[in-house]
Amino acid sequence: MTRMVQVAVAGDVTEAEEIESMLRAAGIDPQLEPAIDHHPRSIEDAPQKVLVPEASLEAAIHAIESLSDPEEIITDP
């Protein structure tokens, strides 16, 4: 199994899906998971971690930087 590492933290699900789309366009298969613990029935739009295979970390950082406005994305590896 490939080890997944965090490449970014998105402020909400919509932002996470935008980053996910950028990474998929770059040929990287990301995964999303909540960045904070919250009640399972909660409907809040919580921050999301964007995870990528460890071997793709540098390519993912490059893809996010080149395909986004630097002020919009907060990377937190």
mmJSON file of the N, C-alpha and C atoms, coordinates in Angstrom:
{"data_MODEL":{"atom_site":{
"group_PDB":["ATOM","ATOM","ATOM","ATOM","ATOM","ATOM","ATOM","ATOM","ATOM","ATOM","ATOM","ATOM","ATOM","ATOM","ATOM","ATOM","ATOM","ATOM","ATOM","ATOM","ATOM","ATOM","ATOM","ATOM","ATOM","ATOM","ATOM","ATOM","ATOM","ATOM","ATOM","ATOM","ATOM","ATOM","ATOM","ATOM","ATOM","ATOM","ATOM","ATOM","ATOM","ATOM","ATOM","ATOM","ATOM","ATOM","ATOM","ATOM","ATOM","ATOM","ATOM","ATOM","ATOM","ATOM","ATOM","ATOM","ATOM","ATOM","ATOM","ATOM","ATOM","ATOM","ATOM","ATOM","ATOM","ATOM","ATOM","ATOM","ATOM","ATOM","ATOM","ATOM","ATOM","ATOM","ATOM","ATOM","ATOM","ATOM","ATOM","ATOM","ATOM","ATOM","ATOM","ATOM","ATOM","ATOM","ATOM","ATOM","ATOM","ATOM","ATOM","ATOM","ATOM","ATOM","ATOM","ATOM","ATOM","ATOM","ATOM","ATOM","ATOM","ATOM","ATOM","ATOM","ATOM","ATOM","ATOM","ATOM","ATOM","ATOM","ATOM","ATOM","ATOM","ATOM","ATOM","ATOM","ATOM","ATOM","ATOM","ATOM","ATOM","ATOM","ATOM","ATOM","ATOM","ATOM","ATOM","ATOM","ATOM","ATOM","ATOM","ATOM","ATOM","ATOM","ATOM","ATOM","ATOM","ATOM","ATOM","ATOM","ATOM","ATOM","ATOM","ATOM","ATOM","ATOM","ATOM","ATOM","ATOM","ATOM","ATOM","ATOM","ATOM","ATOM","ATOM","ATOM","ATOM","ATOM","ATOM","ATOM","ATOM","ATOM","ATOM","ATOM","ATOM","ATOM","ATOM","ATOM","ATOM","ATOM","ATOM","ATOM","ATOM","ATOM","ATOM","ATOM","ATOM","ATOM","ATOM","ATOM","ATOM","ATOM","ATOM","ATOM","ATOM","ATOM","ATOM","ATOM","ATOM","ATOM","ATOM","ATOM","ATOM","ATOM","ATOM","ATOM","ATOM","ATOM","ATOM","ATOM","ATOM","ATOM","ATOM","ATOM","ATOM","ATOM","ATOM","ATOM","ATOM","ATOM","ATOM","ATOM","ATOM","ATOM","ATOM","ATOM","ATOM","ATOM","ATOM","ATOM","ATOM","ATOM","ATOM","ATOM","ATOM","ATOM","ATOM","ATOM","ATOM","ATOM","ATOM"],
"id":[1,2,3,4,5,6,7,8,9,10,11,12,13,14,15,16,17,18,19,20,21,22,23,24,25,26,27,28,29,30,31,32,33,34,35,36,37,38,39,40,41,42,43,44,45,46,47,48,49,50,51,52,53,54,55,56,57,58,59,60,61,62,63,64,65,66,67,68,69,70,71,72,73,74,75,76,77,78,79,80,81,82,83,84,85,86,87,88,89,90,91,92,93,94,95,96,97,98,99,100,101,102,103,104,105,106,107,108,109,110,111,112,113,114,115,116,117,118,119,120,121,122,123,124,125,126,127,128,129,130,131,132,133,134,135,136,137,138,139,140,141,142,143,144,145,146,147,148,149,150,151,152,153,154,155,156,157,158,159,160,161,162,163,164,165,166,167,168,169,170,171,172,173,174,175,176,177,178,179,180,181,182,183,184,185,186,187,188,189,190,191,192,193,194,195,196,197,198,199,200,201,202,203,204,205,206,207,208,209,210,211,212,213,214,215,216,217,218,219,220,221,222,223,224,225,226,227,228,229,230,231],
"type_symbol":["N","C","C","N","C","C","N","C","C","N","C","C","N","C","C","N","C","C","N","C","C","N","C","C","N","C","C","N","C","C","N","C","C","N","C","C","N","C","C","N","C","C","N","C","C","N","C","C","N","C","C","N","C","C","N","C","C","N","C","C","N","C","C","N","C","C","N","C","C","N","C","C","N","C","C","N","C","C","N","C","C","N","C","C","N","C","C","N","C","C","N","C","C","N","C","C","N","C","C","N","C","C","N","C","C","N","C","C","N","C","C","N","C","C","N","C","C","N","C","C","N","C","C","N","C","C","N","C","C","N","C","C","N","C","C","N","C","C","N","C","C","N","C","C","N","C","C","N","C","C","N","C","C","N","C","C","N","C","C","N","C","C","N","C","C","N","C","C","N","C","C","N","C","C","N","C","C","N","C","C","N","C","C","N","C","C","N","C","C","N","C","C","N","C","C","N","C","C","N","C","C","N","C","C","N","C","C","N","C","C","N","C","C","N","C","C","N","C","C","N","C","C","N","C","C","N","C","C","N","C","C"],
"label_atom_id":["N","CA","C","N","CA","C","N","CA","C","N","CA","C","N","CA","C","N","CA","C","N","CA","C","N","CA","C","N","CA","C","N","CA","C","N","CA","C","N","CA","C","N","CA","C","N","CA","C","N","CA","C","N","CA","C","N","CA","C","N","CA","C","N","CA","C","N","CA","C","N","CA","C","N","CA","C","N","CA","C","N","CA","C","N","CA","C","N","CA","C","N","CA","C","N","CA","C","N","CA","C","N","CA","C","N","CA","C","N","CA","C","N","CA","C","N","CA","C","N","CA","C","N","CA","C","N","CA","C","N","CA","C","N","CA","C","N","CA","C","N","CA","C","N","CA","C","N","CA","C","N","CA","C","N","CA","C","N","CA","C","N","CA","C","N","CA","C","N","CA","C","N","CA","C","N","CA","C","N","CA","C","N","CA","C","N","CA","C","N","CA","C","N","CA","C","N","CA","C","N","CA","C","N","CA","C","N","CA","C","N","CA","C","N","CA","C","N","CA","C","N","CA","C","N","CA","C","N","CA","C","N","CA","C","N","CA","C","N","CA","C","N","CA","C","N","CA","C","N","CA","C","N","CA","C","N","CA","C","N","CA","C","N","CA","C","N","CA","C"],
"label_alt_id":[null,null,null,null,null,null,null,null,null,null,null,null,null,null,null,null,null,null,null,null,null,null,null,null,null,null,null,null,null,null,null,null,null,null,null,null,null,null,null,null,null,null,null,null,null,null,null,null,null,null,null,null,null,null,null,null,null,null,null,null,null,null,null,null,null,null,null,null,null,null,null,null,null,null,null,null,null,null,null,null,null,null,null,null,null,null,null,null,null,null,null,null,null,null,null,null,null,null,null,null,null,null,null,null,null,null,null,null,null,null,null,null,null,null,null,null,null,null,null,null,null,null,null,null,null,null,null,null,null,null,null,null,null,null,null,null,null,null,null,null,null,null,null,null,null,null,null,null,null,null,null,null,null,null,null,null,null,null,null,null,null,null,null,null,null,null,null,null,null,null,null,null,null,null,null,null,null,null,null,null,null,null,null,null,null,null,null,null,null,null,null,null,null,null,null,null,null,null,null,null,null,null,null,null,null,null,null,null,null,null,null,null,null,null,null,null,null,null,null,null,null,null,null,null,null,null,null,null,null,null,null],
"label_comp_id":["MET","MET","MET","THR","THR","THR","ARG","ARG","ARG","MET","MET","MET","VAL","VAL","VAL","GLN","GLN","GLN","VAL","VAL","VAL","ALA","ALA","ALA","VAL","VAL","VAL","ALA","ALA","ALA","GLY","GLY","GLY","ASP","ASP","ASP","VAL","VAL","VAL","THR","THR","THR","GLU","GLU","GLU","ALA","ALA","ALA","GLU","GLU","GLU","GLU","GLU","GLU","ILE","ILE","ILE","GLU","GLU","GLU","SER","SER","SER","MET","MET","MET","LEU","LEU","LEU","ARG","ARG","ARG","ALA","ALA","ALA","ALA","ALA","ALA","GLY","GLY","GLY","ILE","ILE","ILE","ASP","ASP","ASP","PRO","PRO","PRO","GLN","GLN","GLN","LEU","LEU","LEU","GLU","GLU","GLU","PRO","PRO","PRO","ALA","ALA","ALA","ILE","ILE","ILE","ASP","ASP","ASP","HIS","HIS","HIS","HIS","HIS","HIS","PRO","PRO","PRO","ARG","ARG","ARG","SER","SER","SER","ILE","ILE","ILE","GLU","GLU","GLU","ASP","ASP","ASP","ALA","ALA","ALA","PRO","PRO","PRO","GLN","GLN","GLN","LYS","LYS","LYS","VAL","VAL","VAL","LEU","LEU","LEU","VAL","VAL","VAL","PRO","PRO","PRO","GLU","GLU","GLU","ALA","ALA","ALA","SER","SER","SER","LEU","LEU","LEU","GLU","GLU","GLU","ALA","ALA","ALA","ALA","ALA","ALA","ILE","ILE","ILE","HIS","HIS","HIS","ALA","ALA","ALA","ILE","ILE","ILE","GLU","GLU","GLU","SER","SER","SER","LEU","LEU","LEU","SER","SER","SER","ASP","ASP","ASP","PRO","PRO","PRO","GLU","GLU","GLU","GLU","GLU","GLU","ILE","ILE","ILE","ILE","ILE","ILE","THR","THR","THR","ASP","ASP","ASP","PRO","PRO","PRO"],
"label_asym_id":["A","A","A","A","A","A","A","A","A","A","A","A","A","A","A","A","A","A","A","A","A","A","A","A","A","A","A","A","A","A","A","A","A","A","A","A","A","A","A","A","A","A","A","A","A","A","A","A","A","A","A","A","A","A","A","A","A","A","A","A","A","A","A","A","A","A","A","A","A","A","A","A","A","A","A","A","A","A","A","A","A","A","A","A","A","A","A","A","A","A","A","A","A","A","A","A","A","A","A","A","A","A","A","A","A","A","A","A","A","A","A","A","A","A","A","A","A","A","A","A","A","A","A","A","A","A","A","A","A","A","A","A","A","A","A","A","A","A","A","A","A","A","A","A","A","A","A","A","A","A","A","A","A","A","A","A","A","A","A","A","A","A","A","A","A","A","A","A","A","A","A","A","A","A","A","A","A","A","A","A","A","A","A","A","A","A","A","A","A","A","A","A","A","A","A","A","A","A","A","A","A","A","A","A","A","A","A","A","A","A","A","A","A","A","A","A","A","A","A","A","A","A","A","A","A","A","A","A","A","A","A"],
"label_entity_id":["1","1","1","1","1","1","1","1","1","1","1","1","1","1","1","1","1","1","1","1","1","1","1","1","1","1","1","1","1","1","1","1","1","1","1","1","1","1","1","1","1","1","1","1","1","1","1","1","1","1","1","1","1","1","1","1","1","1","1","1","1","1","1","1","1","1","1","1","1","1","1","1","1","1","1","1","1","1","1","1","1","1","1","1","1","1","1","1","1","1","1","1","1","1","1","1","1","1","1","1","1","1","1","1","1","1","1","1","1","1","1","1","1","1","1","1","1","1","1","1","1","1","1","1","1","1","1","1","1","1","1","1","1","1","1","1","1","1","1","1","1","1","1","1","1","1","1","1","1","1","1","1","1","1","1","1","1","1","1","1","1","1","1","1","1","1","1","1","1","1","1","1","1","1","1","1","1","1","1","1","1","1","1","1","1","1","1","1","1","1","1","1","1","1","1","1","1","1","1","1","1","1","1","1","1","1","1","1","1","1","1","1","1","1","1","1","1","1","1","1","1","1","1","1","1","1","1","1","1","1","1"],
"label_seq_id":[1,1,1,2,2,2,3,3,3,4,4,4,5,5,5,6,6,6,7,7,7,8,8,8,9,9,9,10,10,10,11,11,11,12,12,12,13,13,13,14,14,14,15,15,15,16,16,16,17,17,17,18,18,18,19,19,19,20,20,20,21,21,21,22,22,22,23,23,23,24,24,24,25,25,25,26,26,26,27,27,27,28,28,28,29,29,29,30,30,30,31,31,31,32,32,32,33,33,33,34,34,34,35,35,35,36,36,36,37,37,37,38,38,38,39,39,39,40,40,40,41,41,41,42,42,42,43,43,43,44,44,44,45,45,45,46,46,46,47,47,47,48,48,48,49,49,49,50,50,50,51,51,51,52,52,52,53,53,53,54,54,54,55,55,55,56,56,56,57,57,57,58,58,58,59,59,59,60,60,60,61,61,61,62,62,62,63,63,63,64,64,64,65,65,65,66,66,66,67,67,67,68,68,68,69,69,69,70,70,70,71,71,71,72,72,72,73,73,73,74,74,74,75,75,75,76,76,76,77,77,77],
"pdbx_PDB_ins_code":[null,null,null,null,null,null,null,null,null,null,null,null,null,null,null,null,null,null,null,null,null,null,null,null,null,null,null,null,null,null,null,null,null,null,null,null,null,null,null,null,null,null,null,null,null,null,null,null,null,null,null,null,null,null,null,null,null,null,null,null,null,null,null,null,null,null,null,null,null,null,null,null,null,null,null,null,null,null,null,null,null,null,null,null,null,null,null,null,null,null,null,null,null,null,null,null,null,null,null,null,null,null,null,null,null,null,null,null,null,null,null,null,null,null,null,null,null,null,null,null,null,null,null,null,null,null,null,null,null,null,null,null,null,null,null,null,null,null,null,null,null,null,null,null,null,null,null,null,null,null,null,null,null,null,null,null,null,null,null,null,null,null,null,null,null,null,null,null,null,null,null,null,null,null,null,null,null,null,null,null,null,null,null,null,null,null,null,null,null,null,null,null,null,null,null,null,null,null,null,null,null,null,null,null,null,null,null,null,null,null,null,null,null,null,null,null,null,null,null,null,null,null,null,null,null,null,null,null,null,null,null],
"Cartn_x":[0.838,0.0,0.886,0.519,1.265,0.988,2.027,1.872,1.373,0.32,-0.237,0.295,0.631,1.136,0.308,0.259,-0.531,0.225,-0.457,0.153,-0.474,-1.714,-2.393,-3.545,-4.018,-5.231,-6.157,-7.351,-8.343,-9.309,-9.786,-10.681,-12.051,-12.462,-13.763,-13.764,-14.862,-14.949,-14.834,-15.441,-15.38,-13.948,-13.196,-11.788,-10.986,-11.278,-10.583,-10.845,-12.076,-12.408,-11.728,-11.522,-10.79,-9.335,-8.72,-7.337,-7.279,-8.242,-8.309,-8.364,-9.163,-9.286,-7.955,-7.251,-5.938,-4.96,-4.955,-4.025,-4.358,-5.635,-6.034,-5.627,-5.757,-5.354,-3.855,-3.094,-1.644,-1.259,-2.265,-1.99,-1.7,-2.115,-1.882,-3.22,-3.245,-4.481,-4.569,-5.264,-5.342,-6.479,-6.419,-7.499,-7.798,-9.061,-9.469,-9.897,-9.615,-10.117,-10.275,-11.2,-11.398,-10.115,-9.87,-8.67,-8.907,-10.175,-10.508,-11.531,-11.541,-12.554,-13.86,-14.938,-16.254,-17.281,-18.398,-19.448,-19.851,-20.017,-20.331,-21.596,-22.531,-23.772,-23.737,-22.618,-22.486,-22.513,-23.155,-23.237,-22.323,-21.484,-20.596,-19.621,-19.203,-18.263,-16.854,-16.298,-15.03,-13.836,-12.711,-11.469,-11.106,-10.433,-10.083,-8.582,-8.015,-6.628,-6.641,-5.669,-5.486,-4.238,-4.425,-3.343,-2.978,-1.696,-1.207,-0.215,0.025,1.055,2.4,3.143,4.411,5.338,5.368,6.242,5.817,4.583,4.068,4.068,4.623,4.541,5.118,6.331,6.94,6.134,5.674,4.868,3.553,2.965,1.711,1.897,2.976,3.26,3.438,4.184,4.408,3.084,2.236,0.952,0.07,0.006,-0.821,-0.289,1.012,1.606,1.421,1.544,1.471,0.037,-0.924,-2.306,-3.22,-2.656,-3.506,-2.873,-3.698,-3.245,-2.618,-1.364,-0.684,-1.414,-2.205,-2.931,-4.166,-4.609,-5.809,-5.531,-4.342,-4.034,-3.029,-3.315,-2.375,-1.805,-0.552,0.067,0.603,0.477,0.913,1.379,2.533,3.002,3.423],
"Cartn_y":[-1.185,0.0,1.253,2.22,3.46,4.369,4.906,5.832,7.173,7.704,8.989,10.064,11.227,12.349,13.589,14.479,15.704,16.71,17.233,18.244,19.617,19.658,20.934,20.74,21.866,21.895,22.911,22.46,23.335,23.823,25.032,25.614,24.975,24.343,23.693,22.641,21.919,20.831,21.35,22.49,23.041,23.332,23.972,24.267,22.973,21.997,20.703,20.034,20.106,19.5,20.219,21.532,22.281,21.809,21.656,21.176,19.743,18.927,17.545,17.521,18.398,18.473,18.876,19.851,20.269,19.1,18.37,17.25,16.14,15.846,14.815,15.234,16.524,17.025,16.846,16.829,16.637,15.158,14.283,12.847,12.277,13.001,12.572,12.178,11.058,10.547,10.951,12.055,12.53,11.875,12.029,11.627,12.805,12.923,13.973,13.336,14.039,13.6,14.833,14.782,15.942,16.295,17.597,18.064,18.171,18.139,18.217,17.142,16.734,15.779,16.521,15.929,16.506,15.386,15.712,14.725,14.093,12.758,12.078,12.573,13.089,13.593,15.093,15.703,17.138,17.454,18.549,18.926,20.111,20.488,21.621,21.315,22.352,22.247,22.425,21.347,21.391,21.487,22.016,22.0,20.562,20.43,19.114,19.012,17.859,17.561,16.996,17.407,16.847,15.975,14.684,13.714,13.195,12.924,12.37,11.251,10.353,9.336,10.02,9.482,10.087,10.334,9.416,9.554,10.714,11.197,12.279,13.628,13.711,14.945,16.151,16.052,17.196,17.605,16.636,16.941,17.599,17.156,17.73,19.185,19.455,20.831,21.709,21.234,21.996,22.236,21.211,21.347,22.379,22.329,23.29,24.703,24.871,26.201,26.749,25.901,26.386,26.564,25.899,25.966,26.801,27.498,28.277,29.612,30.476,31.754,31.479,31.829,31.504,32.005,33.06,33.573,32.744,31.883,31.085,29.779,29.224,27.898,27.996,27.316,27.241,25.834,25.688,24.355,24.139,22.901,22.548,21.106,20.815,19.433,18.889],
"Cartn_z":[0.0,0.0,0.0,-0.78,-0.903,0.288,0.874,1.998,1.468,2.096,1.704,2.652,2.088,2.874,2.567,3.52,3.362,2.511,1.499,0.644,0.887,1.383,1.623,2.587,3.123,3.925,3.271,2.94,2.318,3.394,3.249,4.237,4.29,3.183,3.142,2.039,1.916,0.94,-0.489,-0.777,-2.135,-2.548,-1.673,-1.964,-2.116,-1.254,-1.341,-2.679,-3.146,-4.439,-5.589,-5.464,-6.495,-6.546,-5.387,-5.331,-5.877,-5.48,-5.961,-7.492,-8.074,-9.528,-10.178,-9.584,-10.106,-10.106,-9.006,-8.883,-9.866,-10.032,-11.004,-12.422,-12.731,-14.045,-14.264,-13.158,-13.238,-13.166,-13.147,-13.127,-11.747,-10.712,-9.329,-8.724,-7.999,-7.412,-5.937,-5.628,-4.244,-3.459,-2.149,-1.257,-0.342,0.059,0.982,2.298,3.394,4.696,5.575,6.53,7.413,8.157,8.286,8.981,10.484,10.888,12.308,12.634,13.879,14.317,14.537,14.063,14.308,14.424,14.941,15.161,13.827,13.768,12.506,11.819,12.585,11.986,11.739,11.99,11.783,10.296,9.944,8.53,8.201,9.173,8.933,7.799,7.137,6.028,6.594,7.133,7.857,6.909,7.418,6.641,6.26,5.126,4.596,4.352,4.684,4.319,2.903,2.117,0.782,0.858,0.619,0.712,-0.669,-0.863,-2.13,-1.818,-2.785,-2.561,-2.28,-1.33,-0.93,-2.119,-3.065,-4.233,-5.139,-4.982,-5.825,-5.126,-3.924,-3.136,-3.872,-4.389,-5.084,-6.301,-7.078,-8.264,-7.86,-6.745,-6.274,-5.85,-5.121,-4.711,-5.929,-6.889,-8.13,-8.857,-8.955,-9.649,-8.958,-7.636,-6.901,-7.089,-6.985,-7.15,-8.554,-9.557,-10.93,-11.428,-10.795,-11.271,-10.387,-9.392,-8.496,-8.165,-7.606,-7.093,-5.73,-5.503,-4.246,-3.001,-3.114,-1.958,-1.627,-2.543,-2.322,-1.606,-1.774,-1.244,-0.115,0.979,2.1,2.104,1.735,1.779,3.173,3.617,4.97,4.987,4.351,4.299,5.634],
"occupancy":[1.0,1.0,1.0,1.0,1.0,1.0,1.0,1.0,1.0,1.0,1.0,1.0,1.0,1.0,1.0,1.0,1.0,1.0,1.0,1.0,1.0,1.0,1.0,1.0,1.0,1.0,1.0,1.0,1.0,1.0,1.0,1.0,1.0,1.0,1.0,1.0,1.0,1.0,1.0,1.0,1.0,1.0,1.0,1.0,1.0,1.0,1.0,1.0,1.0,1.0,1.0,1.0,1.0,1.0,1.0,1.0,1.0,1.0,1.0,1.0,1.0,1.0,1.0,1.0,1.0,1.0,1.0,1.0,1.0,1.0,1.0,1.0,1.0,1.0,1.0,1.0,1.0,1.0,1.0,1.0,1.0,1.0,1.0,1.0,1.0,1.0,1.0,1.0,1.0,1.0,1.0,1.0,1.0,1.0,1.0,1.0,1.0,1.0,1.0,1.0,1.0,1.0,1.0,1.0,1.0,1.0,1.0,1.0,1.0,1.0,1.0,1.0,1.0,1.0,1.0,1.0,1.0,1.0,1.0,1.0,1.0,1.0,1.0,1.0,1.0,1.0,1.0,1.0,1.0,1.0,1.0,1.0,1.0,1.0,1.0,1.0,1.0,1.0,1.0,1.0,1.0,1.0,1.0,1.0,1.0,1.0,1.0,1.0,1.0,1.0,1.0,1.0,1.0,1.0,1.0,1.0,1.0,1.0,1.0,1.0,1.0,1.0,1.0,1.0,1.0,1.0,1.0,1.0,1.0,1.0,1.0,1.0,1.0,1.0,1.0,1.0,1.0,1.0,1.0,1.0,1.0,1.0,1.0,1.0,1.0,1.0,1.0,1.0,1.0,1.0,1.0,1.0,1.0,1.0,1.0,1.0,1.0,1.0,1.0,1.0,1.0,1.0,1.0,1.0,1.0,1.0,1.0,1.0,1.0,1.0,1.0,1.0,1.0,1.0,1.0,1.0,1.0,1.0,1.0,1.0,1.0,1.0,1.0,1.0,1.0,1.0,1.0,1.0,1.0,1.0,1.0],
"B_iso_or_equiv":[0.0,0.0,0.0,0.0,0.0,0.0,0.0,0.0,0.0,0.0,0.0,0.0,0.0,0.0,0.0,0.0,0.0,0.0,0.0,0.0,0.0,0.0,0.0,0.0,0.0,0.0,0.0,0.0,0.0,0.0,0.0,0.0,0.0,0.0,0.0,0.0,0.0,0.0,0.0,0.0,0.0,0.0,0.0,0.0,0.0,0.0,0.0,0.0,0.0,0.0,0.0,0.0,0.0,0.0,0.0,0.0,0.0,0.0,0.0,0.0,0.0,0.0,0.0,0.0,0.0,0.0,0.0,0.0,0.0,0.0,0.0,0.0,0.0,0.0,0.0,0.0,0.0,0.0,0.0,0.0,0.0,0.0,0.0,0.0,0.0,0.0,0.0,0.0,0.0,0.0,0.0,0.0,0.0,0.0,0.0,0.0,0.0,0.0,0.0,0.0,0.0,0.0,0.0,0.0,0.0,0.0,0.0,0.0,0.0,0.0,0.0,0.0,0.0,0.0,0.0,0.0,0.0,0.0,0.0,0.0,0.0,0.0,0.0,0.0,0.0,0.0,0.0,0.0,0.0,0.0,0.0,0.0,0.0,0.0,0.0,0.0,0.0,0.0,0.0,0.0,0.0,0.0,0.0,0.0,0.0,0.0,0.0,0.0,0.0,0.0,0.0,0.0,0.0,0.0,0.0,0.0,0.0,0.0,0.0,0.0,0.0,0.0,0.0,0.0,0.0,0.0,0.0,0.0,0.0,0.0,0.0,0.0,0.0,0.0,0.0,0.0,0.0,0.0,0.0,0.0,0.0,0.0,0.0,0.0,0.0,0.0,0.0,0.0,0.0,0.0,0.0,0.0,0.0,0.0,0.0,0.0,0.0,0.0,0.0,0.0,0.0,0.0,0.0,0.0,0.0,0.0,0.0,0.0,0.0,0.0,0.0,0.0,0.0,0.0,0.0,0.0,0.0,0.0,0.0,0.0,0.0,0.0,0.0,0.0,0.0,0.0,0.0,0.0,0.0,0.0,0.0],
"pdbx_formal_charge":[null,null,null,null,null,null,null,null,null,null,null,null,null,null,null,null,null,null,null,null,null,null,null,null,null,null,null,null,null,null,null,null,null,null,null,null,null,null,null,null,null,null,null,null,null,null,null,null,null,null,null,null,null,null,null,null,null,null,null,null,null,null,null,null,null,null,null,null,null,null,null,null,null,null,null,null,null,null,null,null,null,null,null,null,null,null,null,null,null,null,null,null,null,null,null,null,null,null,null,null,null,null,null,null,null,null,null,null,null,null,null,null,null,null,null,null,null,null,null,null,null,null,null,null,null,null,null,null,null,null,null,null,null,null,null,null,null,null,null,null,null,null,null,null,null,null,null,null,null,null,null,null,null,null,null,null,null,null,null,null,null,null,null,null,null,null,null,null,null,null,null,null,null,null,null,null,null,null,null,null,null,null,null,null,null,null,null,null,null,null,null,null,null,null,null,null,null,null,null,null,null,null,null,null,null,null,null,null,null,null,null,null,null,null,null,null,null,null,null,null,null,null,null,null,null,null,null,null,null,null,null],
"auth_seq_id":[1,1,1,2,2,2,3,3,3,4,4,4,5,5,5,6,6,6,7,7,7,8,8,8,9,9,9,10,10,10,11,11,11,12,12,12,13,13,13,14,14,14,15,15,15,16,16,16,17,17,17,18,18,18,19,19,19,20,20,20,21,21,21,22,22,22,23,23,23,24,24,24,25,25,25,26,26,26,27,27,27,28,28,28,29,29,29,30,30,30,31,31,31,32,32,32,33,33,33,34,34,34,35,35,35,36,36,36,37,37,37,38,38,38,39,39,39,40,40,40,41,41,41,42,42,42,43,43,43,44,44,44,45,45,45,46,46,46,47,47,47,48,48,48,49,49,49,50,50,50,51,51,51,52,52,52,53,53,53,54,54,54,55,55,55,56,56,56,57,57,57,58,58,58,59,59,59,60,60,60,61,61,61,62,62,62,63,63,63,64,64,64,65,65,65,66,66,66,67,67,67,68,68,68,69,69,69,70,70,70,71,71,71,72,72,72,73,73,73,74,74,74,75,75,75,76,76,76,77,77,77],
"auth_comp_id":["MET","MET","MET","THR","THR","THR","ARG","ARG","ARG","MET","MET","MET","VAL","VAL","VAL","GLN","GLN","GLN","VAL","VAL","VAL","ALA","ALA","ALA","VAL","VAL","VAL","ALA","ALA","ALA","GLY","GLY","GLY","ASP","ASP","ASP","VAL","VAL","VAL","THR","THR","THR","GLU","GLU","GLU","ALA","ALA","ALA","GLU","GLU","GLU","GLU","GLU","GLU","ILE","ILE","ILE","GLU","GLU","GLU","SER","SER","SER","MET","MET","MET","LEU","LEU","LEU","ARG","ARG","ARG","ALA","ALA","ALA","ALA","ALA","ALA","GLY","GLY","GLY","ILE","ILE","ILE","ASP","ASP","ASP","PRO","PRO","PRO","GLN","GLN","GLN","LEU","LEU","LEU","GLU","GLU","GLU","PRO","PRO","PRO","ALA","ALA","ALA","ILE","ILE","ILE","ASP","ASP","ASP","HIS","HIS","HIS","HIS","HIS","HIS","PRO","PRO","PRO","ARG","ARG","ARG","SER","SER","SER","ILE","ILE","ILE","GLU","GLU","GLU","ASP","ASP","ASP","ALA","ALA","ALA","PRO","PRO","PRO","GLN","GLN","GLN","LYS","LYS","LYS","VAL","VAL","VAL","LEU","LEU","LEU","VAL","VAL","VAL","PRO","PRO","PRO","GLU","GLU","GLU","ALA","ALA","ALA","SER","SER","SER","LEU","LEU","LEU","GLU","GLU","GLU","ALA","ALA","ALA","ALA","ALA","ALA","ILE","ILE","ILE","HIS","HIS","HIS","ALA","ALA","ALA","ILE","ILE","ILE","GLU","GLU","GLU","SER","SER","SER","LEU","LEU","LEU","SER","SER","SER","ASP","ASP","ASP","PRO","PRO","PRO","GLU","GLU","GLU","GLU","GLU","GLU","ILE","ILE","ILE","ILE","ILE","ILE","THR","THR","THR","ASP","ASP","ASP","PRO","PRO","PRO"],
"auth_asym_id":["A","A","A","A","A","A","A","A","A","A","A","A","A","A","A","A","A","A","A","A","A","A","A","A","A","A","A","A","A","A","A","A","A","A","A","A","A","A","A","A","A","A","A","A","A","A","A","A","A","A","A","A","A","A","A","A","A","A","A","A","A","A","A","A","A","A","A","A","A","A","A","A","A","A","A","A","A","A","A","A","A","A","A","A","A","A","A","A","A","A","A","A","A","A","A","A","A","A","A","A","A","A","A","A","A","A","A","A","A","A","A","A","A","A","A","A","A","A","A","A","A","A","A","A","A","A","A","A","A","A","A","A","A","A","A","A","A","A","A","A","A","A","A","A","A","A","A","A","A","A","A","A","A","A","A","A","A","A","A","A","A","A","A","A","A","A","A","A","A","A","A","A","A","A","A","A","A","A","A","A","A","A","A","A","A","A","A","A","A","A","A","A","A","A","A","A","A","A","A","A","A","A","A","A","A","A","A","A","A","A","A","A","A","A","A","A","A","A","A","A","A","A","A","A","A","A","A","A","A","A","A"],
"auth_atom_id":["N","CA","C","N","CA","C","N","CA","C","N","CA","C","N","CA","C","N","CA","C","N","CA","C","N","CA","C","N","CA","C","N","CA","C","N","CA","C","N","CA","C","N","CA","C","N","CA","C","N","CA","C","N","CA","C","N","CA","C","N","CA","C","N","CA","C","N","CA","C","N","CA","C","N","CA","C","N","CA","C","N","CA","C","N","CA","C","N","CA","C","N","CA","C","N","CA","C","N","CA","C","N","CA","C","N","CA","C","N","CA","C","N","CA","C","N","CA","C","N","CA","C","N","CA","C","N","CA","C","N","CA","C","N","CA","C","N","CA","C","N","CA","C","N","CA","C","N","CA","C","N","CA","C","N","CA","C","N","CA","C","N","CA","C","N","CA","C","N","CA","C","N","CA","C","N","CA","C","N","CA","C","N","CA","C","N","CA","C","N","CA","C","N","CA","C","N","CA","C","N","CA","C","N","CA","C","N","CA","C","N","CA","C","N","CA","C","N","CA","C","N","CA","C","N","CA","C","N","CA","C","N","CA","C","N","CA","C","N","CA","C","N","CA","C","N","CA","C","N","CA","C","N","CA","C","N","CA","C","N","CA","C","N","CA","C","N","CA","C"],
"pdbx_PDB_model_num":[1,1,1,1,1,1,1,1,1,1,1,1,1,1,1,1,1,1,1,1,1,1,1,1,1,1,1,1,1,1,1,1,1,1,1,1,1,1,1,1,1,1,1,1,1,1,1,1,1,1,1,1,1,1,1,1,1,1,1,1,1,1,1,1,1,1,1,1,1,1,1,1,1,1,1,1,1,1,1,1,1,1,1,1,1,1,1,1,1,1,1,1,1,1,1,1,1,1,1,1,1,1,1,1,1,1,1,1,1,1,1,1,1,1,1,1,1,1,1,1,1,1,1,1,1,1,1,1,1,1,1,1,1,1,1,1,1,1,1,1,1,1,1,1,1,1,1,1,1,1,1,1,1,1,1,1,1,1,1,1,1,1,1,1,1,1,1,1,1,1,1,1,1,1,1,1,1,1,1,1,1,1,1,1,1,1,1,1,1,1,1,1,1,1,1,1,1,1,1,1,1,1,1,1,1,1,1,1,1,1,1,1,1,1,1,1,1,1,1,1,1,1,1,1,1,1,1,1,1,1,1]
}}}
